[in-house]
Amino acid sequence: MKTVLLSAVLAAVFGMALPVIAAEQTVTMDIEKMTCALCPLTVRKAMERVDGVQDVEVDFDSKIATVTFDDSKTTADAVAQASTEVGYPATPVRK
C-alpha cells in the first residue's frame, strides 16, 4: 500500500507540467484595403473575436492596427488572419 501511495505522489509531483506563463504582447499591423470610416470598425470587430485578444485600436488615416493579446492563447499571425478573412489583409510589422 505504501508503495502504491508513494508512486502516486511521485507521479503527481514529477508528472505535472509546469504552468505556462502568459505574456501580454502588443503588435502593430499594416492593414490594406481600408477605404471608408466603417472599415476600421470591421477590422476591430474581427480581431476582437480572436480568443486572447485584449485590445484593438485601428487608425484609418495611417492604415495601422495596434493589437494587444495573450500569447498563450493566440499569435499575431492568427489575429492578422482574422482581419484578412473579412477582406482587409493585415500584416504584422516585424521589428
WOCORFEN-V357093 format. One line per field, one symbol per residue. burial: 1 if it has 16 or more other ideal C-beta (glycine too) atoms within 10 Angstrom, else 0. A space follows every 50 residues. Layout:
burial->???
This chain:
burial->00000000000000000000000010111010010000110111011001 011001010100111010100001010011011100010101000
